[in-house]
């Protein structure tokens, strides 16, 4: 339908579509919260970390916002830009070994992410940004603090499954593709998509590690030529965070588990983690190159 638009016009279209879809799903979310939790008017209840119904209402909004901001715009734009939207988004098959390598690389990278996060936290932020960070931290901890298997599974769906699909479709499947085309460079396409990916979370104490993750996911797509690879990696990263917090909160893991590799907790492991991640990414590239040549494609 819009295949003949210029790349710049497609970028503007994706931006406007994302804003419109987000607004519609936000309003639908408010209506759903009103039906489920009886809030007065189209407004969320005041945030109260001790209120189960309030946290549940915010979780409903989180799900609706993820669908509205990422999943719907990516699919609709792909359908508008191509007669074969799933091919456009690179829903191509890949080997199970590459998917496994992506998951392993993501886990191996966690200490390096902790190292970058601890370095990022040393950077000064204006007071208003510090306030935003504290509010985001309180909300995240309230979301993650659950005591039942059903609530844990919902968290995995909300924090791992939906963002892995939605954010990868939008940032890697669309934005990276469009900026690669407009710049003529894989690097700039990957970097710009990762930059927007990190900035849109509005958590600047984690800006650098999220930028690094975005670039890793981006190159996983470039090298594997399949959106499934960054989706699996993204899911692994988020699911590990959810499970680690849960088991630490339950007392089944030491609190240090979440900070291994940081400047405060065994930082040399973070350096080793970075080197091992590079080796695993090189292996993904090698297998992707071999697959594109039609060799070494065993499952």
Backbone as a ProteinNet text record, in pm:
[ID]
protein_1_A
[PRIMARY]
XXXXXXXXXXXXXXXXXXXXXXXXXXXXXXXXXXXXXXXXXXXXXXXXXXXXXXXXXXXXXXXXXXXXXXXXXXXXXXXXXXXXXXXXXXXXXXXXXXXXXXXXXXXXXXXXXXXXXXXXXXXXXXXXXXXXXXXXXXXXXXXXXXXXXXXXXXXXXXXXXXXXXXXXXXXXXXXXXXXXXXXXXXXXXXXXXXXXXXXXXXXXXXXXXXXXXXXXXXXXXXXXXXXXXXXXXXXXXXXXXXXXXXXXXXXXXXXXXXXXXXXXXXXXXXXXXXXXXXXXXXXXXXXXXXXXXXXXXXX
[TERTIARY]
82.6	0	85.8	191.4	279.8	422	433.4	566.8	652.5	587.9	662.9	698.9	661.2	703.2	854.7	909.7	1053.5	1083.4	1208.7	1246.2	1221.7	1250	1225.8	1077.8	994.2	849.1	802.3	862.9	827.4	863.7	976.3	1016.9	914.4	871.7	770.1	639.1	603.4	480.2	484.7	597	611.1	598.4	659.2	650.8	506.1	437.1	298.1	207.2	229.2	149.9	170.1	294.8	325.2	255.9	257.6	192.6	41.6	-18.9	-162.8	-202.7	-128.6	-159.3	-141.7	-37	-13.3	-130	-174.7	-284.4	-412.8	-444.9	-566.3	-559.8	-445.5	-432.5	-426.2	-371.1	-369	-511.4	-593.2	-732.8	-810.1	-786.6	-851.4	-807	-679.9	-628.8	-698.3	-718.9	-789.7	-932.4	-998	-1133.8	-1133.5	-1034	-1023.8	-998	-911.2	-883.3	-1009	-1086.6	-1211.6	-1308.4	-1317.9	-1408.1	-1359.8	-1230.2	-1176.2	-1162	-1124.4	-1089.9	-1174.9	-1268.2	-1365.3	-1309.7	-1205.4	-1154.3	-1254.1	-1254.3	-1350.3	-1294.9	-1371.6	-1328.1	-1214.4	-1168.4	-1057.1	-926	-893.5	-768.7	-720.2	-588.5	-530.4	-538.7	-549	-542.8	-403.5	-392	-260.1	-174.2	-46.9	41.1	60	34.1	49.6	108.7	236.6	308.1	252.2	175	119.3	-18.8	-74	-208.4	-199.8	-251.1	-248.5	-329	-445.8	-529.9	-464.3	-394.7	-326.6	-214.5	-133.7	-24.9	-81.7	-192.8	-256.3	-304.4	-359.1	-405.4	-288.7	-177.8	-60.2	-3.4	-16.5	29.8	-56.4	-187	-275.9	-235.2	-207.2	-165.3	-32.4	58.4	187.8	170.6	84.2	57.7	-3	-102.2	-168.6	-72.5	14.1	109.3	212	256.4	352.1	289.9	164.8	94.7	76.1	34.5	4.9	126.6	235	352.7	444.7	446.3	543.2	480.8	392.9	347.1	256.5	152	58.2	127.2	203.8	268.3	362.2	437.3	532	458.9	352.4	279	204.5	137	61.3	155.7	268.6	363.6	421	454.7	508.2	405.6	277.8	171.8	154.7	177.8	165.7	283.9	400.8	522.7	552.1	485.4	520.1	400.5	395.6	292.2	324.5	447.6	489.8	546.5	457.9	504.2	591.5	565.3	644.8	786.3	800.5	935.4	1002.3	925.2	977.2	1035	966.7	1012	1116.2	1153.3	1256.4	1216.3	1091.1	1047.6	1092.5	1223.2	1278.1	1329.8	1337.3	1383.8	1533.2	1576.7	1718.7	1744.9	1869.7	1899.9	1879.6	1845.7	1828.1	1959.9	2071.8	2202.4	2226.9	2185.7	2202.2	2113.2	1990	1901.2	1961.6	2016.6	2081.5	2200.7	2281.1	2396.8	2352.6	2242.2	2191.6	2151.1	2081.8	2039.3	2160.4	2257.5	2378.3	2456.9	2472.2	2547.5	2483.1	2350.1	2279	2304	2302.4	2330.1	2476	2566.7	2709.9	2738.6	2661.3	2683.2	2637.3	2559.4	2499.8	2601.8	2713.5	2812.8	2869.5	2887.7	2935.4	2831.8	2703.6	2595.6	2598.2	2621.3	2631.4	2749.3	2859.4	2976.8	2944	2880	2843	2739.3	2645.7	2542.3	2603	2698.8	2760.6	2844.3	2907.1	2982.1	2885.7	2774.1	2672.4	2618.6	2604.1	2549.1	2641.7	2769.3	2863.8	2844	2772.9	2751.4	2646.5	2673.1	2576.1	2452.2	2337.7	2211	2144.2	2068.2	1992.6	1892.7	1854.4	1767	1634.6	1578.1	1448.8	1460.7	1577.8	1597.2	1616.3	1685	1699	1562.1	1471.6	1336.5	1263.8	1279.6	1218.9	1274.9	1406	1470.5	1415.8	1398.1	1346.8	1203.9	1121.7	983.3	979.4	1064.5	1069.9	1118.2	1214.4	1266.4	1158.8	1083.7	976.8	870	832.8	730.9	780.5	905.5	961.8	967.2	1013.1	1021	882.1	784	647.5	593.4	626.1	584.5	647.4	776.8	852.1	827.9	780.2	765.9	636.4	644.7	526.6	557	451.8	468.9	393.6	346.8	277.8	331.6	317.8	364.7	285.3	154	71.5	114.2	144.9	189.5	326.8	413.3	545.2	531.9	443.3	422	366.7	276.8	224.7	337.1	426.1	540	628.2	650.6	731.3	663.6	530.7	457	468.4	447.7	445.1	583.5	686.4	818.7	914.4	890.9	982.7	922.2	803.4	746.6	704.5	616.2	564	672.9	762.4	866.9	964	994.4	1086.2	1029.6	900.9	838	819	752.5	716.6	835.7	928.4	1042.4	1134.1	1150.7	1234.8	1169.3	1038.3	970.8	984.3	962.9	967.2	1109.5	1198.3	1332.6	1424.2	1426	1512.4	1441.9	1314.4	1244.7	1212.7	1184.5	1145.2	1248.7	1272.8	1357.8	1498.6	1555.7	1690.6	1694.8	1594.8	1588.8	1583.2	1495.7	1476.5	1600.1	1663	1781.2	1903.9	1906.6	2014.3	2001.4	1877.5	1855.7	1885.7	1841	1860.8	2006.7	2082.9	2223.5	2317.2	2267.7	2352.4	2455.5	2431.5	2530.4	2461.1	2504	2452.1	2482.9	2604.2	2642.8	2547	2519.8	2435	2291	2244.7	2111.6	2100.1	2199.6	2201.8	2214.1	2305.4	2331.8	2211.7	2150.7	2037	1918.5	1892.5	1782.7	1810	1935.6	1971.5	1962.2	1999.3	1993.3	1848.6	1759	1617.2	1560.6	1600	1556.9	1593.4	1715.2	1758.7	1690.1	1680.9	1624.1	1476.5	1401.4	1256.5	1217.3	1310.7	1280.7	1282.1	1343	1347.9	1406.4	1508.4	1581.5	1730.1	1779.4	1909.7	2026.2	1998	2105.1	2140.1	2054.4	2082.2	2095.2	2122.5	2123.7	2233.8	2356.1	2468.2	2454.6	2422.8	2406.5	2289.4	2182.3	2069.3	2105.8	2187.6	2238	2322.9	2409.6	2493.8	2408.7	2307.8	2217.6	2147.2	2101.9	2033.9	2123.7	2251.2	2344.3	2372.2	2382.1	2400.3	2280.1	2158.3	2038.2	2036.3	2079.4	2079.8	2172.9	2293.5	2387.8	2349	2279.9	2226.9	2133	2051.1	1961.3	2040.3	2136	2216.8	2286.6	2347.1	2427.8	2346	2234	2152.8	2046.9	2007.8	1903	1766.5	1748.8	1620.8	1585.8	1464.5	1418.8	1404.6	1391.2	1377.3	1499.6	1615.2	1737.9	1740.1	1721	1713.9	1592	1482.1	1365.4	1402.4	1468	1509.2	1608.3	1703.8	1803	1736.4	1645	1575.4	1491.6	1419.6	1340.7	1430	1543.4	1635.1	1683.3	1720.4	1768.4	1661.4	1540.4	1433.8	1385.3	1375.1	1329.7	1430	1558.1	1660.5	1647.6	1622.8	1607.8	1486.9	1375.5	1254.6	1278.1	1337.5	1359	1463.6	1569.7	1674.2	1616.9	1539.5	1478.6	1386.8	1307.6	1212.2	1283.8	1386.6	1453.7	1538.8	1591.6	1661.5	1561.4	1445.6	1341.2	1289	1284.4	1238	1345.4	1467.3	1576.1	1643.8	1617.3	1676.9	1809.7	1839.7	1967.1	2022.8	2156.7	2212.8	2188.8	2175.8	2147.6	2256.4	2379.2	2491.6	2475	2385.4	2363.3	2330.4	2255.8	2210.2	2317.2	2429.3	2529.9	2668.6	2677.8	2807.8	2864.9	2991.7	3056.7	3058.4	2981.8	2978.2	3106.6	3124.8	3243.5	3250	3133.7	3128.6	3134.8	3118.9	3105.3	3178.1	3305.6	3383	3390.3	3437.6	3438.6	3521.1	3628.9	3701.1	3611.7	3508.5	3416	3342.8	3316.9	3253.6	3340.8	3471.8	3565	3568	3578.5	3578.9	3447.3	3337.3	3205.7	3201	3259.3	3260.7	3336.5	3450.8	3532.4	3459.3	3398	3326.3	3204.8	3138	3023	3066.4	3179.8	3231.4	3258.6	3314.2	3341.2	3211.7	3110.8	2982.9	2914.1	2924	2866.1	2938.5	3069.8	3146.3	3099.6	3068.1	3019.9	2883	2796.6	2666.9	2686.2	2780	2809.3	2860.4	2950.8	3008.3	2900.6	2810.8	2703.7	2603.3	2577.5	2487.5	2544.3	2674.5	2739.7	2736.8	2764.2	2763.5	2623.8	2523	2384.5	2345.3	2389	2353.6	2417.7	2529.8	2596.1	2545	2452.2	2392.5	2473.4	2564.9	2645.7	2629.8	2650.8	2647	2513	2404.5	2270.5	2200.2	2272.1	2205.2	2134.9	2027.7	1950.5	2005.5
-121.5	0	126.2	127.2	244.2	206.5	104.1	55.1	163.4	256.2	354.3	481.1	488.5	603.9	607.9	725.8	736.5	680.1	644.6	588.9	689.3	815.3	919.5	929.8	920.9	926.7	804	690.6	569	583.9	647.2	669.9	758.5	865.4	955	879.7	795.2	716.3	624.8	557.9	467.7	545.6	663.6	746.7	786.5	836.6	880.3	762.6	649.8	530.1	482.1	485.7	442.2	531.3	662.8	756	734.6	716.7	695.3	563.7	457.8	326.5	327.3	395.2	405.7	476.6	586.3	663.6	581.1	511.1	429.4	318.8	249.1	138.8	189.8	309.4	369.3	395.8	451.8	479.6	349.9	250.4	119.8	57.5	77.4	26.2	91	221.9	291.9	239.8	214.9	159.5	20.5	-59.3	-194.6	-190.2	-98.9	-83	-39.9	49.3	94.3	-22.4	-108.6	-224.4	-324.1	-349.8	-452.8	-407.2	-279.9	-234.7	-118.2	-73.5	24.6	161.4	203.7	339.2	440.1	557.8	659.6	738.3	743.8	820.3	751.8	817.2	764.2	805.1	745.4	777.9	656.9	642.4	536.8	576.3	478.2	511.2	562.6	639.7	685.2	563.5	571.1	455.8	425.8	300	255	114.4	103.4	-23.8	-130.2	-88.9	-185.9	-236.3	-178.9	-215.3	-313.7	-434.2	-536.7	-493.1	-432.8	-391.7	-279	-188	-79.8	-134.8	-225.9	-286	-362.1	-434.1	-507.5	-411.5	-297.7	-198.4	-145.8	-118.5	-70.1	-177.2	-303.6	-412	-422	-405.1	-404.1	-293.1	-175.3	-62.8	-91.1	-157.6	-191.3	-282.5	-382.5	-474.4	-399.3	-315.5	-241.8	-145	-81	12.3	-59.7	-178.1	-254.1	-294.3	-340.4	-378.5	-256.7	-144.8	-25.4	44	47.4	123	42.9	-89	-169.8	-270.2	-356.2	-469.1	-424.5	-349.4	-307.1	-220.5	-116.3	-34.5	-114	-207.9	-286.4	-369.4	-436.2	-523.7	-442.1	-335.8	-252.4	-186.8	-134	-69.7	-170.2	-289.3	-391.9	-429.1	-436.4	-466.3	-352.2	-229.3	-113	-102.2	-145.7	-128.8	-245.8	-359	-477.3	-570.3	-637	-738.7	-867.2	-878.6	-995.4	-945.1	-899.7	-833.9	-921.9	-1052.5	-1138.7	-1153.7	-1155.6	-1156.5	-1021.5	-914	-778.9	-766.5	-827.7	-823.9	-931.5	-1008.9	-1113.1	-1229.2	-1271.7	-1392.6	-1514.2	-1528.9	-1641.7	-1746.4	-1869	-1976.9	-1963.2	-2019.7	-2024.6	-2153.8	-2188.1	-2315.3	-2304.4	-2415.6	-2419.1	-2388.4	-2419.7	-2391.7	-2241	-2166.8	-2021.1	-1961	-2011.6	-1963.2	-1993.9	-2113.3	-2150.4	-2062.3	-2034	-1945.8	-1805.3	-1757.7	-1624.9	-1620.5	-1725.8	-1731.9	-1740.7	-1826	-1841.8	-1711.6	-1646.6	-1520.9	-1415	-1412.9	-1314	-1337	-1464.4	-1495.7	-1465.8	-1505.2	-1481.3	-1331.8	-1251.4	-1106.6	-1034.9	-1099.9	-1031.5	-965.4	-1031.8	-960.6	-836.8	-843.5	-725.3	-613.8	-650.4	-552.5	-488.5	-570.9	-517.5	-421.9	-454.1	-366.8	-231.7	-235.8	-110.9	-33	-105.1	-37.6	34	-30.9	32.2	153.1	146.1	261.8	373.7	338.2	434.3	511.3	441.9	505.1	610.7	609.2	710	844.2	841.9	966.3	1050.2	1180	1265.6	1290	1293	1322.2	1440.5	1521.7	1630.5	1573.7	1654.2	1608	1553.1	1618.7	1572.8	1434.2	1405.2	1272.1	1169.1	1208.9	1119.1	1082.7	1181.2	1154.4	1055.1	1070.9	976.5	836	828	698	629.1	706.3	648.5	597.4	674.8	632.4	505.1	499.7	381.4	260.5	282.2	172.1	118.5	208.1	165.6	86.2	133.3	64	-73.7	-79.9	-207.9	-307.9	-264.1	-354.3	-399.9	-310.5	-348.5	-452.7	-436.7	-534.7	-671.3	-671	-796.1	-870.4	-801.5	-864.5	-944.1	-1072.1	-1159.3	-1285.2	-1350.1	-1467.8	-1590.7	-1589	-1706.7	-1737.9	-1863.8	-1906.2	-1837.5	-1822.9	-1758.2	-1612.9	-1541.1	-1402.5	-1395	-1491.8	-1496.4	-1521.2	-1611.7	-1640.6	-1517.8	-1444.1	-1322.4	-1220.6	-1209.6	-1119.1	-1157.3	-1286.7	-1332.3	-1295.1	-1309	-1269.4	-1119.1	-1040.3	-894.5	-835.2	-888.7	-827.7	-896	-1024.9	-1097.8	-1127.3	-1187.4	-1230.6	-1111.3	-1024.9	-913.7	-816.5	-768.3	-678.2	-743.4	-871.5	-939.6	-939.6	-965.9	-966.4	-824.2	-740.9	-607.3	-517	-509.7	-419	-464.7	-594.9	-641.6	-616.4	-636.6	-607.7	-460.1	-371.4	-228.2	-178.9	-207.9	-149.3	-220.4	-352.3	-424	-450.1	-493.6	-526.7	-406.7	-291.2	-172.2	-59.6	-6.7	113.2	85.7	-28.4	-61.4	-75.1	-142	-159.8	-24.1	64.7	193.2	281.6	285.2	370.6	310	179	117.1	159.3	161.3	199.4	346.8	432.3	576	617.2	542.9	576	496.3	384.9	298.7	222.2	208.4	145.6	59.4	-66.8	-152.9	-95.4	-40.4	12.5	121.8	219.5	330.2	285.2	189.5	135.7	69.7	-12.8	-80.6	20.5	116.1	212	302	355.6	447	373.2	250.6	172	143.6	110.2	82.5	208.4	322.5	450.3	485.2	471.2	499.7	397.8	271.7	163.1	194.1	243.1	273.2	398.3	501.3	628.7	617.4	533.7	529.2	465.4	397.2	339.5	445.1	561.8	672.1	629.1	542.3	502.2	522.4	642.4	683.1	630.2	575.1	507.1	372.6	327.5	205.3	229.9	356.6	392	317.8	318.4	257.8	106	32	-112.7	-146.8	-67.6	-95.7	-64	40	70.8	-44.8	-98.8	-212	-333.7	-361.2	-473.5	-453.3	-331.5	-302	-326.5	-292.1	-314.7	-463.8	-536.8	-681.9	-744.7	-707.4	-760.2	-723.2	-599.6	-553.8	-635.5	-659.4	-737.7	-884.9	-933.5	-1070.7	-1082.9	-979.9	-981.5	-970.8	-878.5	-860.7	-990.7	-1055.1	-1173.4	-1299.6	-1312.6	-1434.4	-1422	-1296.8	-1268.1	-1322.6	-1339	-1387.8	-1310.1	-1254	-1177.5	-1265.3	-1397.9	-1488.6	-1485.9	-1459	-1462.3	-1350.1	-1221.5	-1118.4	-1132.8	-1187.9	-1210.5	-1307.6	-1418.2	-1516.6	-1454.2	-1376.4	-1312.5	-1212.6	-1132.8	-1032.8	-1100.5	-1206.6	-1281.6	-1338.5	-1394.9	-1454.5	-1350.8	-1232.3	-1125.5	-1083.8	-1058	-1010.6	-1119.9	-1243.7	-1354.1	-1380.9	-1372.4	-1393.1	-1288.4	-1162.7	-1055.5	-1080.7	-1122.2	-1150.1	-1265.2	-1373.4	-1491.7	-1465.6	-1393.7	-1363.3	-1280.3	-1176.9	-1094.2	-1178.7	-1265	-1347.7	-1438.9	-1507.7	-1604.1	-1535.5	-1417.4	-1340.2	-1293.8	-1243.8	-1197	-1311	-1432.2	-1549.6	-1605.5	-1553.1	-1601.8	-1726.8	-1762.1	-1881.6	-1853.9	-1727	-1687.2	-1569.6	-1558.9	-1441.5	-1314.7	-1202.7	-1074.9	-1037.5	-1085.5	-1052.2	-1109.4	-1206.2	-1268.4	-1163.6	-1061.4	-960.9	-857.7	-857.8	-754.1	-810.6	-941.8	-1001.6	-936.6	-894.6	-829.8	-678.7	-621.5	-476	-426	-295.8	-236.8	-270.3	-297.8	-328	-478.2	-562.4	-705.5	-785.1	-817.6	-904.6	-849.5	-725.6	-661.9	-735.8	-811.1	-883.9	-982.9	-1034.5	-1125.8	-1051.9	-923.4	-843	-832.8	-819.9	-812.4	-945.7	-1055.3	-1188.4	-1211.6	-1168.2	-1181.9	-1112.5	-993.7	-917.7	-993.4	-1050.7	-1125.5	-1250.7	-1323.4	-1445.8	-1413.9	-1303.6	-1262.9	-1234	-1166.2	-1136.4	-1264.5	-1364.7	-1492.2	-1560.5	-1557.9	-1620.2	-1546	-1413.2	-1335.5	-1365	-1382	-1418.3	-1553.1	-1645.4	-1777	-1765.1	-1677.1	-1653.6	-1597.1	-1503	-1444.6	-1551.4	-1634.5	-1738.8	-1835.3	-1875.2	-1966.7	-1899.5	-1770.4	-1697.8	-1684.7	-1656.4	-1646.8	-1781.4	-1889.6	-2023.4	-2060	-2024	-2055.3	-1980.8	-1854.6	-1775.8	-1833.2	-1906.4	-1970.3	-2111.5	-2156.2	-2287.3	-2400.9	-2373.6	-2480.5	-2475.9	-2589.3	-2596	-2559.5	-2605.9	-2564.1	-2668.1	-2762.2	-2864.4	-2801.5	-2862	-2810.1	-2859.8
0	0	0	83.6	91.3	52	-33.9	-70.7	-136.5	-207.8	-286.8	-211	-82.8	-1.9	8.7	22.4	48.2	186.8	208.8	339.1	450.9	425.8	527.1	560.5	457.3	480.8	558.6	533.2	607.7	755.2	783.2	922.5	993.3	925.8	984.1	1003.9	906.9	916.8	1038.4	1059.2	1174.2	1304.5	1311.4	1431.9	1461.1	1360.7	1380.7	1413.5	1345.4	1372	1514.7	1562.4	1699.2	1801.2	1777.5	1870.2	1872	1754.1	1746.1	1812.2	1781	1838.2	1989.5	2035.5	2180.2	2248.5	2190.8	2249.7	2256.6	2147.1	2143.9	2249	2254.2	2350.8	2494.2	2513.7	2646.8	2694.9	2607.4	2644.2	2666.2	2581.3	2601	2733	2766.4	2893.2	3012	3003.4	3111	3126.5	3012.5	3018.3	3080.7	3044.6	3099.2	3249.7	3292.2	3435.2	3509.3	3447.7	3510.7	3529.3	3425.7	3432.6	3537.3	3539.2	3627.5	3772.1	3791.3	3926.5	3976.3	3891.5	3937	3968.3	3898	3921.2	3867.5	3925.4	3883.6	3765.4	3657.5	3542.1	3467.4	3361.1	3282.1	3346.5	3457.7	3526.4	3604.1	3611.4	3693.4	3840.2	3929.8	4072.4	4106.9	4213	4257.4	4289.4	4250.5	4269.6	4418.1	4453.9	4591.3	4586.9	4621.7	4611.1	4704.6	4804.7	4898.9	4856.6	4750	4704.7	4588.5	4609.5	4504.1	4382.2	4405.4	4293	4212.8	4281.4	4211.6	4124.2	4178.7	4101.3	3982.5	4003.9	3894.3	3785.7	3827.1	3729.5	3646.5	3710.9	3639.6	3547.1	3586.2	3499.7	3374.3	3390.9	3274.5	3178.7	3233.5	3149.7	3081	3151.2	3093.2	2971.8	2985.2	2874	2755.8	2782.8	2675.4	2606.1	2684.4	2624.8	2538.4	2580.9	2500.4	2367.3	2373.1	2250	2159.4	2219.3	2140.1	2084.6	2160.7	2118.2	2027.4	2043.3	1969	1871.9	1921.8	1840.8	1725.8	1756.4	1651.2	1545.6	1582.9	1479.1	1388.9	1447.4	1367	1263	1304.6	1212.3	1107	1149.8	1055	954.1	1001	909.5	810.1	857.8	767.8	661.6	700.8	604.3	504.6	549.9	461.3	365.2	409.1	329.8	237	258.4	179.6	163.9	50	27.9	103.3	150.2	230.1	363.3	453.3	576.9	665	668.9	756.2	702.7	571.1	512.8	536.8	524	547.4	689	785.2	924.7	956.2	853.6	864.6	955.4	941.3	1009.9	928.6	914.8	840.2	938.8	892.9	979.5	1005.2	1113.6	1145.2	1220.9	1238.1	1304.5	1455.5	1515.8	1661.1	1731.2	1666.7	1727.8	1737.1	1636	1639.4	1748.1	1759.2	1865.9	2003.4	2017.5	2144.1	2174.1	2071.1	2090	2132.4	2074.4	2110.5	2257	2302.9	2443.1	2535.2	2500.3	2583.8	2588.2	2471.4	2466.6	2555.8	2559.2	2641	2789.6	2832.5	2973.2	3006.9	2918	2940.4	2949.2	2878.1	2873.4	3000.3	3084.4	3199.2	3292.2	3327.5	3409.4	3340.5	3208.6	3135.4	3140.3	3132.2	3144	3282.7	3386.3	3523	3536.4	3469.9	3472.9	3409.5	3292.6	3224.6	3305	3366.9	3446.1	3565.8	3633.4	3750.4	3709.8	3590.8	3540.4	3501.8	3439.1	3399.2	3520.6	3633.1	3753.3	3812.7	3771.7	3820.6	3750.9	3637	3563.3	3634.8	3654.6	3726	3640.9	3707.7	3641.2	3709.5	3634.9	3698.6	3798.9	3895.1	4002.4	3950.3	3845.9	3794.6	3731.6	3671.2	3615.2	3726.2	3833.5	3948.5	4006.2	4007.6	4056.1	3967.1	3834.5	3740.8	3761.1	3784	3804.3	3929.4	4035.2	4159.4	4142	4070.9	4047.4	3962.6	3859.6	3773.5	3852.3	3940.7	4022.6	4116.4	4179.1	4271	4196.8	4077.4	3999.8	3956	3909	3864.6	3979	4094	4209.1	4253.3	4246	4281.3	4183.7	4055.4	3954.9	3982.2	4016.3	4026.6	4157.2	4260.1	4391.9	4396.9	4361.4	4361	4441	4486.8	4573.2	4524.2	4400.7	4347.2	4208.7	4169.4	4037.6	3927.4	3946.8	3844.2	3822.7	3931.8	3919.5	3854.8	3886.3	3824.3	3674.2	3635	3493.3	3420.4	3486.4	3423.8	3405.6	3506.3	3492.7	3375	3358.3	3244.5	3112.6	3108	2987.6	2963.9	3069.6	3058.1	3033.3	3099.1	3097.1	2999.5	2970.8	2883.2	2745.9	2742.7	2614.3	2527.6	2580.4	2500.3	2455.4	2545.2	2498.7	2400.1	2420.4	2328.7	2187.4	2175.9	2043.8	1992.3	2072.4	2027.2	2000.2	2094.6	2078.2	1966	1949	1839	1703.5	1694.2	1567.6	1531.3	1629.5	1599.2	1578.2	1673.7	1667.2	1568.3	1570.2	1477.4	1344.6	1349.8	1226.2	1139.1	1201.4	1125.7	1130.2	1251.2	1262.2	1212.5	1252.9	1207.1	1055.2	999.9	853.9	782.6	831.9	765	775.8	894.1	908.5	840.7	827.5	748.2	603.2	555.6	415.6	391.9	483.3	461.1	478.7	562.5	585.6	496.1	442.1	360.7	441.2	572.3	660.3	764.7	776.4	882.2	1019.9	1035.1	1166.1	1211	1122.3	1163.1	1184.9	1105.1	1127.3	1263.3	1297.5	1427.1	1540.4	1525.4	1632.6	1659.8	1553.5	1573	1635.6	1587.8	1646.5	1793.1	1826.9	1966.2	2051.4	1993	2064.7	2100.2	2003.3	2028.3	2127.5	2110.3	2199.4	2344.6	2365.9	2501.8	2555.8	2472.1	2517.3	2552.6	2478.2	2496.3	2629.5	2695.5	2826.3	2938.1	2910.5	3006.8	3141.6	3135.4	3255.8	3225.5	3258.1	3207.2	3289.6	3407.4	3480.9	3418.1	3328.8	3254.7	3105.2	3067.4	2925.7	2848.8	2900.6	2828.3	2813.6	2920.8	2900.6	2809.1	2813.3	2725	2580.4	2560.6	2426.5	2374.9	2461.5	2422.2	2387.5	2469.7	2440.7	2306.6	2283.3	2157	2037.5	2050.7	1940.2	1921.5	2031	2021.1	1950.9	1992.3	1927.4	1779.1	1750.1	1610.8	1523.7	1573	1492.9	1486.4	1588.6	1579.3	1460.2	1437.3	1322	1191.3	1187	1065.3	1028.1	1127	1098.7	1076.9	1146.8	1133.4	1024.4	993.3	895.5	938.8	1069.6	1123	1248.6	1252.2	1368.3	1491.1	1470.3	1583.9	1674.8	1619.3	1699.6	1803.4	1764.5	1869.1	1960	1909.6	1996.1	2108	2072.3	2172.7	2271	2219.8	2307	2401.5	2348.7	2429.7	2538	2498.5	2595.9	2706.1	2667.9	2765.9	2865.8	2816.4	2904.1	3004.8	2955	3043.4	3138.8	3087.3	3172.7	3284	3252.9	3355.2	3464.7	3425.3	3524.3	3614.6	3554.9	3632.5	3730.2	3681.6	3765.3	3873.1	3837.6	3935.9	4050.1	4017.1	4121.6	4208.7	4145.6	4220	4319	4271.8	4358.9	4466.4	4435.1	4538	4643.3	4597.4	4689.2	4777.2	4721.1	4796.7	4888.7	4878	4962.1	4909.2	4782.8	4724.5	4654	4633.1	4573.7	4652.9	4663.3	4732.1	4652.2	4720.6	4655.2	4555	4579.2	4490.5	4350.3	4334.1	4203	4096.7	4136.2	4039.9	4005.4	4076.5	4053	4020.5	3996.8	3964.2	3838.4	3845	3731.6	3740.7	3835.4	3849.3	3915.7	3918.5	3981.5	4130	4190.2	4333.3	4361.5	4260.3	4283.7	4174.5	4200.4	4110.6	3968.6	3954.3	3822.6	3716.9	3753.1	3647	3572.3	3640.4	3572.3	3460.5	3480.6	3376.1	3252.1	3271.1	3157.9	3083.7	3159.6	3098.5	3024.1	3083.9	3022.2	2887	2878.7	2753.8	2645.5	2681.5	2584.8	2537	2629.9	2592.6	2505.8	2535.1	2454	2310.8	2295.8	2161.2	2083.1	2150.5	2083.8	2039.3	2125.3	2091.1	1976.7	1975.8	1867	1735.4	1743	1623.7	1568.9	1658.8	1616.4	1549.2	1602	1538	1398.1	1385.4	1253.5	1157.9	1204.9	1119.8	1071.8	1161.2	1123.3	1030.3	1054.6	966	826.3	816.6	685.6	613.4	688.6	628.1	579.1	657.9	620.1	493.9	482.3	362.5	236.7	254.4	140.9	115.4	202.5	184.4	238.4	333	394.4	545.6	608.3	754.4	812.5	751.9	794.9	880.3	935.4	1014.8	1133.4	1173.8	1287.8	1419.1
[MASK]
+++++++++++++++++++++++++++++++++++++++++++++++++++++++++++++++++++++++++++++++++++++++++++++++++++++++++++++++++++++++++++++++++++++++++++++++++++++++++++++++++++++++++++++++++++++++++++++++++++++++++++++++++++++++++++++++++++++++++++++++++++++++++++++++++++++++++++++++++++++++++++++++++++++++++++

